[in-house]
Amino acid sequence: MRKSARAERCVSVAQSVPDNDAMSVSKPPSKKPAPRGTGTAAKPSGSRSASSTSSRGPSGSAGGTAGGSRRQGATTGPAGSGHGASRSQAQSQPSRPAVPQRPASAPAHAARAPLSPPRSPAPPEPWSDEDLDELQSLLDEVAAHAEPLDVSMLDGFLVGVLLQPRPVALSAWWPWVLDSEEGHAPEGVDAQALLQLVHRRYGELRQAIHDRQWFDPWVFELDEEASPSDTVLPWVAGFALATDVFPGLMGLDEGQLTEPLAQLYMHLDPEDLEDADALLDEIESLEPPEELEEAVESLVRASLLLADVSLPQAAPRPAHRPGARGAGPRRGGPPHGRRG
């Protein structure tokens, strides 16, 4: 399977960005406005980017909280039961036949331990500098045999995979992480450690998209002369690759996709957008971001708006009042007394 010319040009341009050693981590976004749509992009207050300052690696991780809560469990042992009477006391009592006693029936709840409230899932563990360095090192090892995605493109690619209306199997999207040109996993490469790290990020992004929560895209800050669009281009190129390889998202209602897609594809060369007149018109109506923070916010906002289209969530059912069965308007009015 070969991707379209648009994806090839996006990948080639995105891979021409400077090496990660020359990049610094972008400043984590501050307060984020909620996107329009049914979903809510609510970034938890007081959250901190997972990777604060690193000379190599992306900024932020899904979840936004610094570490998870430690689980605490009470250690309970059997209560010590007192023994019977002493031997001397037993011998002083006259011997008499034992009379079997009818066992008392204990209440059903007495045999069960009290139930503890269910624990909420711990927030995802933040990415340390060592984790990000290991991820980049493992990608570099694959680069000796194929053309893997870089860290920023990988992040956008995973979001594009997760926004498909139907789940994409790991066996379908994983080869494209290792080989962005042909989607063929190179032979003789042990990528198990790489897969564990990539799947960790995959799970974080999946949870954030499902909950319509803010996440920090892995975006590198380039030199001072680079524009915000140039800086987020690798992330958008990875997203575009996923939508070209897996076209389910792009086959949905064009009217609902145009606005959020324009917020992403405005960073691409217009020549890469083939047969997309409505999309180009929408892009021309947008002002390019002047600050990198604004460009990064648009990535998340557009992703969550697309999630409302491809992964709609059912509205909660109204709660019924207990004992209200059969309640409803009466036929006729209240009685006015007997007729004479």
KELO-862076 format. One record per atom (N, C-alpha, C): z, x, y negated; residue in three letters. Coordinates in steps of 0.2 Angstrom, whole numbers, padded with zeros to 4 digits, always signed. Each point is the difference from the previous one (the first is absolute). Layout:
BEGIN
ZXYALA;...
END
This chain:
BEGIN
+0000+0004+0006MET;+0000-0004-0006MET;+0000+0004-0006MET;-0005-0001-0005ARG;+0000+0004-0006ARG;+0002-0005-0006ARG;+0003+0003-0004LYS;+0002-0004-0006LYS;-0005+0000-0005LYS;+0000-0005-0005SER;-0005-0001-0005SER;-0001+0006-0004SER;-0005+0000-0004ALA;-0001+0006-0005ALA;+0005+0000-0005ALA;+0003-0006-0002ARG;+0005-0001-0005ARG;+0006+0004+0002ARG;+0002-0001+0007ALA;+0006+0003+0002ALA;-0001+0008+0001ALA;-0006+0002+0002GLU;-0002+0007+0000GLU;+0001+0004-0006GLU;-0003-0004-0006ARG;+0001+0003-0006ARG;+0007+0000-0003ARG;+0004-0005+0002CYS;+0007+0000-0002CYS;+0004+0005+0003CYS;-0001+0001+0007VAL;+0004+0005+0003VAL;-0002+0007-0002VAL;-0007+0002-0001SER;-0002+0006-0002SER;+0003+0002-0007SER;+0000-0005-0005VAL;+0003+0001-0006VAL;+0007+0001+0000VAL;+0004-0004+0004ALA;+0007+0000+0001ALA;+0002+0007+0003ALA;-0004+0002+0004GLN;+0002+0007+0004GLN;-0001+0006-0005GLN;-0003-0001-0005SER;-0001+0005-0005SER;+0005+0002-0005SER;+0006-0004+0001VAL;+0005+0001-0005VAL;+0004+0006+0002VAL;+0003+0003-0005PRO;+0004+0007+0002PRO;+0004-0001+0005PRO;+0002+0006+0003ASP;+0005+0000+0006ASP;+0007-0002-0002ASP;+0003-0003+0005ASN;+0007-0002-0002ASN;+0005+0005-0003ASN;-0001+0006+0001ASP;+0004+0005-0002ASP;-0001+0000-0008ASP;-0005-0002-0003ALA;-0001+0000-0007ALA;+0002-0006-0003ALA;+0003-0005+0004MET;+0002-0006-0003MET;+0007-0001+0000MET;+0002-0004-0004SER;+0007-0002-0001SER;+0001-0007+0001SER;+0006-0002+0002VAL;+0001-0007+0001VAL;+0000-0004-0006VAL;-0003-0006+0000SER;+0000-0004-0006SER;+0006-0004-0001SER;+0002-0001-0006LYS;+0006-0003-0002LYS;+0000-0007+0003LYS;+0006-0002+0003PRO;+0000-0007+0003PRO;+0000-0005-0005PRO;-0004-0005+0002PRO;+0000-0006-0005PRO;+0007-0003-0002PRO;+0000-0002-0006SER;+0006-0003-0002SER;+0000-0007+0002SER;+0002-0005-0005LYS;+0000-0007+0002LYS;-0007-0003+0001LYS;-0001-0003+0005LYS;-0006-0003+0002LYS;-0001-0007-0001LYS;-0005-0003-0003PRO;-0001-0007-0001PRO;-0003-0003+0006PRO;+0002-0006+0001ALA;-0002-0003+0007ALA;-0007-0003-0001ALA;-0004+0001+0005PRO;-0007-0002+0000PRO;-0001-0007+0000PRO;-0005-0003-0002ARG;-0002-0007+0001ARG;-0001-0001+0007ARG;+0001-0007+0002GLY;-0002-0002+0006GLY;+0007-0003+0003GLY;-0001-0002+0007THR;+0006-0002+0003THR;+0005+0005+0002THR;-0002+0006+0001GLY;+0005+0005+0002GLY;+0003+0002-0006GLY;+0006+0004+0001THR;+0004+0003-0005THR;+0001+0007+0001THR;-0002+0004-0005ALA;+0001+0007+0000ALA;+0006+0002-0003ALA;+0006+0000+0003ALA;+0006+0001-0003ALA;+0003+0007+0003ALA;+0000+0005-0005LYS;+0002+0006+0002LYS;+0008+0000-0001LYS;+0004+0002+0005PRO;+0007+0000-0001PRO;+0002+0004-0006PRO;+0005-0003-0003SER;+0003+0004-0006SER;+0004+0005+0002SER;+0000+0006-0004GLY;+0003+0006+0002GLY;-0002+0004+0006GLY;-0006-0002+0002SER;-0003+0004+0006SER;-0003+0007-0003SER;-0001+0004+0004ARG;-0002+0007-0001ARG;-0006+0002+0004ARG;-0004+0004-0003SER;-0006+0002+0004SER;+0003+0005+0006SER;-0004-0001+0006ALA;+0003+0004+0005ALA;-0001+0007-0001ALA;-0006+0002-0002SER;-0001+0007-0001SER;+0000+0002-0008SER;+0006+0002-0002SER;+0001+0001-0007SER;-0004+0005-0003SER;+0001+0007+0001THR;-0004+0005-0002THR;-0002+0005+0005THR;-0006+0000+0002SER;-0003+0004+0005SER;-0007+0003-0002SER;-0001+0006+0001SER;-0006+0004-0002SER;-0005-0002+0005SER;+0001-0003+0005ARG;-0005-0002+0005ARG;+0002-0006+0004ARG;-0004-0006-0002GLY;+0002-0006+0004GLY;-0001-0006-0005GLY;+0000-0006+0003PRO;-0001-0006-0004PRO;+0007-0002-0003PRO;+0000-0004-0005SER;+0006-0003-0003SER;+0001-0007+0003SER;+0007+0000+0001GLY;+0002-0007+0002GLY;-0001-0002+0007GLY;+0003-0005+0002SER;+0000-0003+0007SER;+0001-0007+0000SER;-0002-0004+0004ALA;+0001-0007+0000ALA;+0008-0001+0001ALA;+0002-0006-0003GLY;+0007-0001+0000GLY;+0003+0001-0006GLY;-0001+0006-0003GLY;+0003+0002-0006GLY;+0007+0002+0000GLY;+0004-0001+0005THR;+0007+0001+0000THR;+0001+0007+0003THR;+0006+0003-0002ALA;+0001+0007+0002ALA;+0005+0000+0006ALA;-0003-0001+0006GLY;+0003+0001+0006GLY;+0003-0007+0003GLY;+0002+0000+0006GLY;+0002-0007+0003GLY;+0008+0001+0001GLY;+0002-0006+0000SER;+0008-0001+0001SER;+0002+0002+0007SER;+0005+0003+0001ARG;+0002+0003+0006ARG;+0004-0006+0004ARG;-0003-0001+0006ARG;+0003-0005+0004ARG;+0007+0001+0002ARG;+0005-0005-0001GLN;+0007+0001+0002GLN;+0001-0005+0006GLN;+0004+0003+0005GLY;+0002-0005+0005GLY;+0007+0002+0002GLY;+0003-0006+0001ALA;+0007+0001+0002ALA;+0001+0001+0007ALA;+0004+0005+0002THR;+0001+0002+0007THR;+0006-0004+0002THR;-0001-0005+0005THR;+0005-0004+0003THR;+0002+0002+0007THR;+0006+0000+0002GLY;+0002+0002+0007GLY;+0004-0006+0002GLY;+0001+0000+0007PRO;+0004-0005+0002PRO;+0007+0000-0002PRO;+0003-0005-0002ALA;+0007+0000-0002ALA;+0005+0001+0006ALA;+0005+0004-0001GLY;+0005+0002+0005GLY;+0004-0006+0002GLY;+0000-0001+0006SER;+0004-0006+0003SER;+0006+0003+0003SER;+0006-0004-0001GLY;+0007+0003+0002GLY;+0000-0002+0008GLY;+0003+0005+0003HIS;+0001-0001+0007HIS;+0006-0006+0002HIS;+0000-0002+0006GLY;+0005-0005+0002GLY;+0007+0003-0001GLY;+0005-0003+0003ALA;+0007+0002+0000ALA;+0001+0006+0004ALA;+0005+0004-0001SER;+0001+0006+0003SER;+0002-0001+0008SER;+0000+0005+0004ARG;+0001-0001+0007ARG;+0007-0002+0001ARG;+0005+0002-0003SER;+0007-0002+0001SER;+0001-0007-0001SER;-0004-0003-0006GLN;+0001-0007-0001GLN;-0003-0004+0005GLN;-0006+0003+0003ALA;-0004-0004+0005ALA;+0004+0000+0006ALA;+0004+0005+0002GLN;+0004+0000+0006GLN;+0006-0004-0001GLN;+0003-0002-0006SER;+0005-0004+0000SER;-0001-0007+0000SER;-0006-0002+0000GLN;-0002-0007+0000GLN;-0001-0002+0008GLN;+0003-0006+0002PRO;-0001-0002+0007PRO;-0007-0001+0001PRO;-0002+0002+0006SER;-0007-0001+0003SER;-0002-0007+0001SER;-0005-0002-0002ARG;-0003-0007+0001ARG;-0007+0000+0001ARG;-0003-0004+0003PRO;-0007+0000+0001PRO;-0004-0002-0007PRO;-0005+0004+0000ALA;-0004-0001-0007ALA;-0004-0006+0001ALA;+0001-0004-0006VAL;-0004-0006-0001VAL;-0006+0001-0004VAL;-0006-0001+0003PRO;-0006+0001-0004PRO;+0000-0005-0006PRO;-0001+0003-0006GLN;-0001-0004-0006GLN;-0007-0002-0002GLN;-0001-0005-0002ARG;-0007-0003-0002ARG;-0002+0004-0007ARG;-0005+0004+0001PRO;-0002+0004-0006PRO;-0002-0005-0006PRO;+0003+0002-0006ALA;-0001-0003-0006ALA;-0007+0001-0002ALA;-0004-0005-0002SER;-0007+0001-0003SER;+0001+0002-0007SER;-0003+0006-0001ALA;+0000+0002-0007ALA;-0006-0003-0004ALA;+0001-0001-0006PRO;-0006-0002-0004PRO;-0006+0005+0001PRO;-0006-0003-0001ALA;-0006+0004+0001ALA;+0000+0005-0005ALA;+0002-0001-0006HIS;-0001+0005-0006HIS;+0005+0005+0001HIS;+0005+0000+0004ALA;+0005+0005+0001ALA;-0003+0006+0004ALA;-0004-0001+0004ALA;-0003+0005+0004ALA;-0005+0004-0003ALA;-0002-0002-0006ARG;-0006+0003-0004ARG;+0003+0004-0006ARG;-0003+0006-0001ALA;+0002+0004-0006ALA;-0002-0004-0006ALA;+0003+0001-0006PRO;-0003-0003-0006PRO;-0006+0003-0002PRO;-0005-0004-0002LEU;-0007+0002-0001LEU;+0001+0003-0007LEU;-0004+0006-0001SER;+0000+0003-0007SER;-0006-0002-0003SER;-0001+0000-0006PRO;-0006-0002-0004PRO;-0005+0005+0002PRO;-0007-0002+0000PRO;-0005+0004+0002PRO;-0001+0005-0006PRO;-0001+0006+0002ARG;-0002+0005-0005ARG;-0007+0000-0003ARG;+0000+0001-0006SER;-0007+0000-0003SER;-0003+0007+0002SER;-0007+0000+0000PRO;-0003+0006+0002PRO;+0001+0006-0005PRO;+0001+0006+0002ALA;+0002+0005-0005ALA;-0007+0002-0004ALA;+0001+0001-0006PRO;-0006+0002-0004PRO;-0003+0006+0003PRO;-0007+0001-0001PRO;-0003+0006+0003PRO;+0003+0007-0003PRO;+0000+0005+0004GLU;+0003+0006-0002GLU;-0005+0003-0005GLU;+0002+0003-0005PRO;-0005+0003-0005PRO;-0003+0006+0003PRO;-0006+0002-0003TRP;-0004+0006+0002TRP;+0003+0006-0003TRP;+0002+0005+0004SER;+0003+0006-0003SER;-0006+0005-0002SER;+0001+0005-0003ASP;-0005+0005-0002ASP;-0002+0003+0007ASP;+0004+0001+0005GLU;-0001+0003+0006GLU;-0005-0005+0004GLU;+0001-0006+0000ASP;-0004-0005+0003ASP;-0007+0000-0003ASP;-0001+0000-0006LEU;-0006+0000-0003LEU;-0004+0007+0001LEU;+0004+0005+0000ASP;-0003+0007+0001ASP;-0003+0000+0008ASP;+0004-0003+0004GLU;-0002+0000+0007GLU;-0006-0005+0001GLU;-0001-0005-0004LEU;-0005-0004+0001LEU;-0007+0003-0003LEU;+0001+0004-0005GLN;-0006+0003-0003GLN;-0002+0006+0005GLN;+0005+0003+0003SER;-0001+0006+0004SER;-0004-0003+0007SER;+0002-0005+0002LEU;-0003-0003+0006LEU;-0007-0002-0001LEU;-0002-0003-0006LEU;-0006-0002-0002LEU;-0005+0006-0001LEU;+0003+0006-0003ASP;-0004+0006+0000ASP;-0002+0003+0006ASP;+0005-0001+0006GLU;-0002+0002+0006GLU;-0006-0004+0003GLU;-0001-0006-0002VAL;-0005-0004+0003VAL;-0007+0002-0004VAL;+0001+0002-0006ALA;-0006+0002-0005ALA;-0004+0005+0003ALA;+0003+0004+0005ALA;-0003+0006+0003ALA;-0005-0003+0005ALA;+0000-0007+0002HIS;-0004-0002+0005HIS;-0004-0006-0002HIS;+0002-0004-0006ALA;-0003-0006-0002ALA;+0001+0000-0008ALA;-0001-0006-0003GLU;+0001-0001-0007GLU;+0005-0006+0000GLU;+0006+0002+0000PRO;+0005-0005+0000PRO;+0001-0003-0007PRO;+0004-0006-0001LEU;+0002-0002-0007LEU;+0005+0004-0002LEU;+0000+0001-0007ASP;+0006+0004-0003ASP;+0005-0005-0001ASP;+0006+0002-0003VAL;+0006-0004+0000VAL;-0001-0006-0004VAL;-0003+0000-0006SER;-0001-0005-0004SER;-0005-0005+0002SER;-0006+0002+0003MET;-0005-0004+0003MET;+0003-0004+0006MET;+0004+0004+0004LEU;+0004-0003+0006LEU;+0004-0006-0003LEU;+0003+0000-0005ASP;+0004-0005-0002ASP;-0004-0006-0002ASP;-0005+0001-0004GLY;-0005-0006-0002GLY;-0003-0003+0006GLY;-0002+0005+0005PHE;-0003-0003+0006PHE;+0004-0004+0004PHE;+0007+0001+0001LEU;+0004-0004+0003LEU;+0001-0007-0003LEU;+0000+0000-0007VAL;+0001-0006-0003VAL;-0006-0004+0001VAL;-0006+0003+0000GLY;-0006-0004+0002GLY;+0000-0003+0007GLY;+0003+0004+0004VAL;+0000-0003+0007VAL;+0005-0005+0001VAL;+0006+0000-0004LEU;+0005-0005+0001LEU;-0002-0006-0004LEU;-0005+0000-0004LEU;-0002-0006-0004LEU;-0005-0004+0004LEU;-0003+0002+0005GLN;-0005-0004+0004GLN;+0003-0006+0003GLN;-0004-0006+0000PRO;+0003-0006+0002PRO;+0002+0000+0007PRO;-0003+0004+0004ARG;+0003+0000+0007ARG;+0002+0008+0001ARG;+0005+0000+0004PRO;+0003+0007+0002PRO;-0005+0005+0003PRO;+0000+0006-0003VAL;-0005+0005+0003VAL;+0004+0004+0005VAL;-0003+0001+0006ALA;+0004+0004+0005ALA;+0000+0007-0002ALA;+0006+0003+0002LEU;+0001+0008-0001LEU;-0006+0004+0002LEU;-0003-0002+0006SER;-0005+0004+0003SER;-0007-0001-0004SER;+0000-0005-0005ALA;-0006-0001-0004ALA;+0001+0004-0006ALA;+0005+0000-0004TRP;+0001+0004-0006TRP;+0002+0007+0000TRP;+0004+0002+0006TRP;+0002+0007+0000TRP;-0005+0005+0000TRP;-0006-0001+0004PRO;-0005+0005+0000PRO;-0002+0002-0007PRO;+0000-0005-0005TRP;-0003+0001-0007TRP;+0005+0004-0004TRP;+0006+0000+0002VAL;+0005+0005-0003VAL;-0002+0007+0002VAL;-0002+0001+0006LEU;-0001+0007+0002LEU;-0007+0002-0002LEU;-0005-0004-0001ASP;-0007+0001-0001ASP;-0002-0005-0005ASP;+0000+0001-0006SER;-0002-0005-0005SER;-0008+0000-0001SER;-0004+0004+0004GLU;-0007+0000-0001GLU;-0003-0005+0006GLU;+0002+0001+0006GLU;-0002-0003+0006GLU;+0004-0005+0003GLU;+0007+0001-0001GLY;+0005-0004+0004GLY;+0001+0002+0007GLY;-0001+0006+0001HIS;+0000+0003+0007HIS;+0006+0005+0001HIS;+0005-0002+0004ALA;+0006+0005+0001ALA;-0002+0006+0003ALA;+0001+0006-0004PRO;-0002+0006+0003PRO;+0003+0002+0007PRO;-0003+0003+0004GLU;+0003+0002+0006GLU;+0004+0007+0000GLU;+0005+0000+0004GLY;+0004+0006+0000GLY;+0005+0000-0005GLY;+0001-0005-0004VAL;+0005+0000-0005VAL;+0006-0005+0002VAL;+0006+0003+0000ASP;+0006-0004+0001ASP;+0003-0003-0006ASP;-0002-0006-0001ALA;+0002-0003-0007ALA;+0006-0005+0001ALA;+0004+0001+0005GLN;+0006-0005+0001GLN;+0005+0001-0005GLN;+0001+0006-0003ALA;+0005+0000-0005ALA;-0003-0003-0006ALA;-0006+0001-0002LEU;-0003-0003-0005LEU;+0000-0007+0000LEU;-0002-0003+0006LEU;+0000-0007+0001LEU;+0007-0003-0002LEU;+0005+0003+0002GLN;+0007-0003-0001GLN;+0001+0000-0007GLN;-0002+0005-0004LEU;+0002+0000-0008LEU;-0005-0006-0003LEU;-0006+0000+0002VAL;-0005-0005-0002VAL;+0003-0007+0001VAL;+0002-0001+0006HIS;+0002-0007+0002HIS;+0007-0002-0003HIS;+0004+0005-0002ARG;+0005-0001-0004ARG;-0001-0003-0007ARG;-0005+0003-0003ARG;-0003-0002-0007ARG;-0003-0007+0001ARG;-0004-0001+0006TYR;-0003-0006+0001TYR;+0005-0006+0000TYR;+0006+0001+0004GLY;+0005-0005+0000GLY;+0003-0001-0006GLY;+0001+0005-0005GLU;+0003-0002-0006GLU;-0005-0004-0004GLU;-0006+0002+0000LEU;-0005-0004-0004LEU;-0001-0007+0002LEU;+0000-0001+0007ARG;+0000-0007+0003ARG;+0006-0004-0002ARG;+0006+0003+0000GLN;+0005-0004-0002GLN;+0000-0002-0008GLN;-0002+0005-0004ALA;+0000-0002-0007ALA;-0006-0005-0001ALA;-0005+0000+0003ILE;-0006-0005-0001ILE;+0003-0007+0002ILE;+0003+0000+0006HIS;+0002-0006+0003HIS;+0005-0003-0005HIS;+0005+0004-0002ASP;+0005-0003-0005ASP;-0002-0001-0007ASP;-0006+0002-0002ARG;-0003+0000-0006ARG;+0005+0004-0005ARG;+0002+0006+0002GLN;+0004+0004-0003GLN;-0004+0006-0003GLN;+0003+0003-0005TRP;-0004+0006-0003TRP;+0001+0006+0004TRP;-0005+0004+0000PHE;+0000+0007+0004PHE;-0003+0005-0005PHE;+0002+0006+0002ASP;-0003+0006-0005ASP;-0006+0003+0004ASP;-0006-0001-0003PRO;-0005+0003+0003PRO;+0000+0008+0000PRO;-0002+0003+0005TRP;-0001+0007+0000TRP;-0005+0003-0004TRP;+0001+0001-0006VAL;-0005+0002-0005VAL;+0002+0007-0003VAL;-0005+0005+0000PHE;+0001+0006-0003PHE;-0001+0001-0007PHE;+0004+0003-0004GLU;-0002+0001-0007GLU;-0004+0006-0001GLU;-0006+0000-0003LEU;-0004+0006-0001LEU;+0001+0003-0006LEU;-0004+0004-0002ASP;+0001+0004-0007ASP;+0000-0005-0006ASP;+0001+0003-0005GLU;+0001-0004-0006GLU;-0007-0003-0002GLU;-0005+0003+0001GLU;-0007-0002-0002GLU;-0002-0006+0005GLU;+0003-0001+0005ALA;-0002-0006+0005ALA;+0002-0006-0003ALA;-0005-0005+0000SER;+0002-0007-0002SER;+0004-0004+0005SER;+0003-0005-0001PRO;+0004-0004+0005PRO;-0005-0002+0005PRO;-0006-0002-0001SER;-0004-0002+0005SER;-0002+0005+0005SER;-0001+0006-0003ASP;-0001+0006+0005ASP;+0006+0001+0004ASP;+0006-0001-0002THR;+0006+0002+0004THR;+0001-0005+0005THR;-0002-0007-0001VAL;+0001-0005+0006VAL;-0006+0000+0004VAL;-0006+0003-0002LEU;-0006+0000+0004LEU;+0001+0001+0008LEU;+0004+0005+0002PRO;+0000+0001+0007PRO;+0003-0006+0004PRO;+0005-0003-0004TRP;+0004-0006+0004TRP;-0005-0005+0000TRP;-0004-0002-0005VAL;-0005-0005+0000VAL;-0005+0001+0005VAL;-0002+0007+0001ALA;-0006+0002+0004ALA;+0003-0002+0008ALA;+0006+0002+0001GLY;+0003-0002+0007GLY;+0000-0007+0001GLY;+0001-0004-0005PHE;+0000-0007+0001PHE;-0007-0003+0001PHE;-0005+0003-0004ALA;-0007-0002+0001ALA;-0002+0001+0007ALA;+0002+0006+0002LEU;-0002+0002+0007LEU;+0002-0005+0005LEU;+0006-0003+0000ALA;+0003-0005+0004ALA;-0004-0006+0000ALA;-0002-0002-0006THR;-0003-0007-0001THR;-0007+0001+0002THR;-0003+0006+0000ASP;-0007+0001+0003ASP;+0000+0000+0007ASP;+0005+0003+0003VAL;+0000+0001+0008VAL;+0002-0007+0003VAL;+0005-0003-0004PHE;+0002-0007+0003PHE;-0001-0005-0006PHE;-0006-0004+0001PRO;-0002-0004-0005PRO;+0003-0007-0001PRO;+0005-0001+0004GLY;+0003-0007+0000GLY;+0003-0002-0007GLY;+0003+0004-0003LEU;+0003-0001-0007LEU;-0006-0002-0005LEU;-0005+0004+0000MET;-0006-0002-0004MET;-0004-0006+0002MET;+0001-0003+0005GLY;-0003-0006+0002GLY;+0003-0006-0002GLY;+0006+0001-0003LEU;+0004-0006-0003LEU;-0003-0003-0006LEU;+0003-0005-0003ASP;-0003-0003-0006ASP;-0001+0005-0006ASP;-0006+0000-0002GLU;-0002+0005-0005GLU;+0004-0001-0007GLU;+0001-0007-0001GLY;+0003-0002-0006GLY;+0007+0002-0001GLY;+0004+0000+0006GLN;+0007+0003+0000GLN;+0000+0007+0000GLN;-0005+0004+0003LEU;+0001+0007+0001LEU;-0002+0004-0007LEU;-0004-0003-0004THR;-0004+0003-0005THR;+0005+0003-0005THR;+0005-0003-0002GLU;+0005+0002-0005GLU;+0004+0006+0003GLU;+0004-0001+0006PRO;+0003+0006+0002PRO;-0004+0006+0002PRO;-0006-0001+0003LEU;-0004+0005+0002LEU;-0003+0004-0007LEU;-0001-0003-0005ALA;-0002+0003-0006ALA;+0006+0005-0003ALA;+0006-0002+0001GLN;+0005+0005-0002GLN;+0000+0006+0004GLN;-0002+0000+0006LEU;-0001+0006+0004LEU;-0006+0004-0001LEU;-0006-0004+0001TYR;-0006+0003-0001TYR;-0003+0002-0007TYR;+0004-0002-0005MET;-0001+0003-0006MET;+0000+0007-0001MET;+0003+0003+0005HIS;+0001+0008+0000HIS;-0006+0003+0003HIS;-0004-0004+0003LEU;-0006+0003+0004LEU;-0006+0001-0005LEU;-0005+0003+0002ASP;-0006+0001-0003ASP;-0004-0007+0001ASP;-0002-0003-0006PRO;-0004-0007+0001PRO;-0005+0001+0005PRO;-0004+0005+0001GLU;-0005+0001+0004GLU;+0002-0001+0008GLU;+0006+0001+0001ASP;+0003+0000+0007ASP;+0001-0008+0002ASP;-0001-0004-0005LEU;+0001-0007+0001LEU;-0006-0004+0001LEU;-0002-0001+0006GLU;-0007-0002+0001GLU;+0000-0008+0001GLU;-0004-0003-0003ASP;-0001-0008+0001ASP;+0007-0003-0002ASP;+0003+0002-0005ALA;+0006-0003-0002ALA;+0000-0002-0008ALA;-0004-0004-0002ASP;-0001-0002-0007ASP;+0006-0003-0003ASP;+0003-0005+0004ALA;+0006-0003-0002ALA;+0006+0005-0001ALA;+0000+0005+0004LEU;+0005+0005+0000LEU;-0001+0004-0006LEU;-0006+0002-0001LEU;-0001+0005-0006LEU;+0001-0004-0006LEU;-0002-0006-0001ASP;+0002-0004-0006ASP;+0007+0000-0001ASP;+0004-0001+0005GLU;+0008+0000-0001GLU;+0002+0006-0002GLU;-0003+0006+0003ILE;+0003+0007-0002ILE;-0002+0001-0007ILE;-0006-0002-0002GLU;-0001+0001-0007GLU;+0004-0004-0005GLU;+0003-0005+0002SER;+0005-0003-0004SER;+0007+0003-0001SER;+0001+0005+0005LEU;+0007+0003+0000LEU;+0000+0006-0004LEU;+0006+0002-0003GLU;+0001+0006-0004GLU;+0002+0005+0005GLU;-0003+0006+0000PRO;+0002+0005+0004PRO;+0007+0003-0002PRO;+0005+0001+0005PRO;+0007+0002-0002PRO;+0000+0007-0004PRO;+0004+0000-0004GLU;+0001+0006-0005GLU;+0006+0004+0003GLU;+0004-0003+0004GLU;+0006+0004+0003GLU;-0001+0000+0007GLU;+0002+0005+0004LEU;+0000+0001+0007LEU;+0005-0006+0003LEU;+0006-0001-0003GLU;+0004-0005+0002GLU;-0003-0007+0000GLU;-0004-0001-0005GLU;-0003-0007+0000GLU;-0006+0000+0006GLU;-0003+0006+0001ALA;-0005+0000+0006ALA;+0003-0001+0007ALA;+0006+0003+0001VAL;+0004-0001+0006VAL;+0002-0007+0001VAL;+0003-0003-0006GLU;+0002-0007+0001GLU;-0006-0005+0002GLU;-0006+0002-0002SER;-0005-0005+0001SER;-0002+0001+0008SER;+0001+0006+0003LEU;-0001+0000+0007LEU;+0004-0005+0004LEU;+0007+0000-0002VAL;+0005-0004+0004VAL;-0002-0007-0002VAL;-0001-0002-0006ARG;-0001-0007-0002ARG;-0006-0002+0004ARG;-0005+0003+0000ALA;-0007-0002+0003ALA;+0002-0001+0007ALA;+0003+0005+0003SER;+0001-0001+0008SER;+0004-0006+0002SER;+0005-0002-0004LEU;+0004-0006+0001LEU;-0004-0006-0001LEU;-0004+0000-0005LEU;-0004-0006-0002LEU;-0005-0001+0006LEU;-0003+0006+0003LEU;-0004-0001+0006LEU;+0004-0003+0006LEU;+0006+0002+0000ALA;+0004-0002+0006ALA;+0001-0008-0001ALA;+0000-0002-0006ASP;+0000-0008+0000ASP;-0006-0003+0002ASP;-0005+0003+0000VAL;-0007-0002+0002VAL;-0001+0000+0008VAL;+0001+0006+0002SER;-0001+0002+0007SER;+0006-0002+0005SER;+0006+0000-0003LEU;+0006-0001+0004LEU;+0004-0005-0003LEU;-0002-0006-0001PRO;+0004-0005-0004PRO;+0006-0002+0004PRO;+0005-0001-0004GLN;+0006-0002+0003GLN;+0002-0008-0001GLN;+0002-0003+0006ALA;+0001-0007-0001ALA;+0006-0002-0004ALA;-0001-0005-0004ALA;+0006-0002-0004ALA;+0006-0002+0004ALA;+0006+0001-0002PRO;+0006-0002+0004PRO;+0000-0008+0000PRO;+0002-0003+0006ARG;+0001-0007+0000ARG;+0006-0002-0003ARG;+0000-0006-0003PRO;+0006-0002-0004PRO;+0005-0002+0005PRO;+0006+0002-0002ALA;+0006-0001+0005ALA;+0002-0008+0000ALA;+0002-0002+0006HIS;+0002-0007+0000HIS;+0007-0001+0000HIS;+0003-0005-0003ARG;+0007-0001-0001ARG;+0002-0002+0007ARG;+0006+0002+0002PRO;+0003-0002+0006PRO;+0002-0008+0000PRO;-0001-0003+0005GLY;+0001-0007+0000GLY;-0004-0005-0004GLY;-0006+0003-0002ALA;-0005-0004-0004ALA;-0005-0003+0004ALA;+0001+0000+0006ARG;-0006-0003+0005ARG;-0001-0007-0002ARG;-0006-0002+0000GLY;-0001-0007-0002GLY;+0001-0002-0007GLY;+0002+0005-0004ALA;+0001-0002-0007ALA;-0007-0001-0003ALA;+0000-0005-0005GLY;-0006-0001-0004GLY;+0001-0006-0004GLY;-0005-0002-0004PRO;+0001-0006-0004PRO;+0000-0006+0004PRO;+0004-0005-0002ARG;+0001-0006+0003ARG;-0005-0005-0002ARG;-0002-0004+0005ARG;-0004-0005-0002ARG;+0003-0006-0004ARG;-0003-0002-0005GLY;+0004-0005-0004GLY;+0005+0004-0004GLY;+0003-0004-0005GLY;+0006+0002-0004GLY;+0006-0001+0003GLY;+0006+0002-0003PRO;+0006-0001+0003PRO;+0002-0008+0000PRO;+0004-0002+0004PRO;+0002-0007+0001PRO;+0003-0003-0007PRO;-0002-0006-0002HIS;+0003-0003-0006HIS;+0005-0006+0002HIS;+0002+0000+0006GLY;+0004-0005+0002GLY;-0003-0006+0004GLY;+0004-0004+0003ARG;-0003-0005+0004ARG;-0004-0006-0004ARG;-0005-0003+0003ARG;-0003-0005-0003ARG;+0004-0007+0002ARG;+0001-0004-0005GLY;+0004-0006+0000GLY;-0004-0005+0004GLY;
END
